[in-house]
Amino acid sequence: MNQQTNKQLPDSAKKVQNYLITHGYSSEIVEFSDATRTAKEAALAIGCEVAQIAKSLIFIDQGSNSPVLVIASGVNQVDVKKIELQAGLQLIKADGKFVKERAGFAIGGVPPCAHNENLKTFLDPSLLQYEWLWAAAGTPFSVFKLRSDELQKMTDGTFIDFAIN
């Protein structure tokens, strides 16, 4: 896959880059000519382990109709029931329209930060086993690198075990 770094960033990726700069993160957004929409595609493009991909999934809390962000390792599937039991929520998967309106990004490019509103966020503890992670940067073609110990600060998320065993 071809990496592009000196190209003008799309607006969604610029929004993420501006957030990173404003909040003191040194991450630079990298764009690829081929999609990095799935964890496997992203890992292949980047040259990292699939487990180092911090994939962002948006759910809806049925009680409040609020978006809930779940950031999981690229190798893990999310057990929604585990989240519901631990957090006292009732979750359904959000559709593309809801994700775009509430989070501000299209599915396949949802970053862990720079959303339209504050999102209740749950983090996969297995991401902490890696020094470096990669996350979507606003488009299905863009990613950025971050330290795993920055993820909680960046998202104000809570680490809980939600992986399917």
C-alpha positions as CSV (number, residue, x, y, z in Angstrom):
1,M,0.0,0.0,0.0
2,N,1.2,3.5,-0.8
3,Q,1.7,5.9,2.1
4,Q,1.1,9.6,1.6
5,T,2.3,12.1,4.2
6,N,2.9,15.4,2.3
7,K,-0.6,15.6,0.7
8,Q,-3.3,18.0,1.8
9,L,-5.3,16.2,4.5
10,P,-9.1,15.8,4.1
11,D,-11.2,18.0,6.4
12,S,-12.0,15.0,8.8
13,A,-8.3,14.2,9.1
14,K,-7.4,17.9,9.6
15,K,-10.0,18.0,12.5
16,V,-8.1,15.1,14.2
17,Q,-4.7,16.6,13.5
18,N,-5.8,19.9,15.0
19,Y,-7.1,18.1,18.1
20,L,-3.8,16.3,18.5
21,I,-1.7,19.5,18.1
22,T,-4.0,21.5,20.4
23,H,-3.9,18.8,23.1
24,G,-0.1,18.4,23.0
25,Y,0.2,15.1,21.2
26,S,3.1,14.7,18.8
27,S,1.3,12.2,16.5
28,E,1.3,12.9,12.8
29,I,-1.5,11.6,10.6
30,V,-0.5,9.2,7.8
31,E,-2.7,8.6,4.8
32,F,-2.7,5.6,2.6
33,S,-3.9,5.2,-1.0
34,D,-5.8,2.1,0.0
35,A,-8.4,1.9,2.7
36,T,-7.5,1.1,6.3
37,R,-11.1,0.6,7.2
38,T,-10.7,-2.7,9.0
39,A,-8.1,-3.6,11.6
40,K,-6.6,-6.1,9.3
41,E,-6.3,-3.6,6.4
42,A,-4.8,-1.0,8.7
43,A,-2.2,-3.5,10.1
44,L,-1.2,-4.6,6.6
45,A,-0.8,-1.0,5.5
46,I,1.1,0.1,8.6
47,G,3.2,-3.0,9.0
48,C,2.2,-3.7,12.6
49,E,0.3,-6.4,14.5
50,V,-3.5,-6.4,14.1
51,A,-3.6,-6.3,18.0
52,Q,-1.9,-2.9,17.9
53,I,-4.9,-1.4,16.0
54,A,-7.1,0.6,18.4
55,K,-10.5,0.1,16.6
56,S,-13.3,2.5,17.4
57,L,-16.8,1.2,17.6
58,I,-19.8,3.4,18.3
59,F,-22.9,2.1,20.1
60,I,-26.0,3.8,21.3
61,D,-27.1,3.7,24.9
62,Q,-30.8,3.1,24.6
63,G,-31.6,4.8,27.9
64,S,-30.1,8.2,27.0
65,N,-29.8,7.9,23.2
66,S,-26.2,8.9,23.7
67,P,-23.2,7.6,21.7
68,V,-20.9,5.2,23.5
69,L,-17.4,4.7,22.1
70,V,-15.7,1.3,22.6
71,I,-12.0,1.1,21.6
72,A,-10.9,-2.5,21.2
73,S,-7.7,-4.2,20.1
74,G,-7.9,-5.2,16.4
75,V,-7.9,-8.9,17.3
76,N,-10.7,-8.7,19.9
77,Q,-14.4,-9.0,19.4
78,V,-16.6,-6.9,21.7
79,D,-19.0,-8.7,24.1
80,V,-21.7,-6.0,24.4
81,K,-23.3,-7.8,27.3
82,K,-20.1,-7.5,29.4
83,I,-20.2,-3.7,28.9
84,E,-23.9,-3.5,29.7
85,L,-23.4,-5.5,32.9
86,Q,-20.4,-3.5,34.1
87,A,-21.7,0.0,33.0
88,G,-25.4,-0.4,33.5
89,L,-26.2,0.5,29.9
90,Q,-28.3,-1.0,27.2
91,L,-26.4,-0.8,24.0
92,I,-27.3,-1.2,20.3
93,K,-24.9,-0.8,17.4
94,A,-25.1,2.6,15.8
95,D,-25.8,3.1,12.1
96,G,-23.6,5.2,9.8
97,K,-26.0,8.2,10.0
98,F,-25.9,8.3,13.8
99,V,-22.1,7.9,13.9
100,K,-21.6,10.7,11.4
101,E,-24.0,13.1,13.2
102,R,-23.0,12.4,16.8
103,A,-19.3,11.5,16.6
104,G,-18.6,13.6,13.5
105,F,-16.9,10.9,11.4
106,A,-17.8,8.1,9.0
107,I,-17.7,4.5,10.1
108,G,-14.2,3.1,9.2
109,G,-12.5,6.3,10.1
110,V,-13.8,7.1,13.6
111,P,-10.8,8.2,15.7
112,P,-10.5,7.9,19.5
113,C,-10.7,11.8,19.9
114,A,-12.0,15.0,18.2
115,H,-15.6,14.0,18.3
116,N,-18.6,16.4,17.9
117,E,-19.5,15.7,21.6
118,N,-18.0,14.0,24.6
119,L,-18.5,10.3,24.4
120,K,-18.7,7.8,27.2
121,T,-15.7,5.6,26.3
122,F,-14.7,2.1,27.3
123,L,-11.2,0.9,26.5
124,D,-9.8,-2.6,26.0
125,P,-7.1,-3.3,28.6
126,S,-5.2,-5.6,26.2
127,L,-4.1,-2.5,24.3
128,L,-1.8,-1.7,27.2
129,Q,0.5,-4.6,26.4
130,Y,1.8,-2.6,23.4
131,E,4.0,0.5,23.7
132,W,2.6,1.9,20.4
133,L,-0.9,1.7,18.9
134,W,-2.5,2.9,15.7
135,A,-5.9,4.5,15.4
136,A,-8.1,5.8,12.7
137,A,-7.6,9.5,12.0
138,G,-11.0,10.7,10.6
139,T,-11.1,8.9,7.3
140,P,-10.9,5.2,6.1
141,F,-7.5,6.1,4.6
142,S,-5.8,7.8,7.5
143,V,-4.3,6.7,10.8
144,F,-2.1,8.0,13.6
145,K,0.3,6.5,16.0
146,L,0.0,6.9,19.8
147,R,1.5,5.5,22.9
148,S,-0.8,3.1,24.6
149,D,-0.4,5.0,27.9
150,E,-1.9,8.1,26.1
151,L,-5.1,6.4,25.2
152,Q,-6.9,6.9,28.5
153,K,-5.9,10.6,28.8
154,M,-6.9,11.2,25.2
155,T,-10.3,9.7,25.6
156,D,-11.1,10.0,29.3
157,G,-12.1,6.4,28.9
158,T,-12.5,3.6,31.4
159,F,-10.6,0.3,31.0
160,I,-13.0,-2.7,31.3
161,D,-12.8,-6.3,30.1
162,F,-15.2,-6.6,27.3
163,A,-13.5,-9.0,24.9
164,I,-15.2,-12.2,23.9
165,N,-13.1,-15.0,25.4
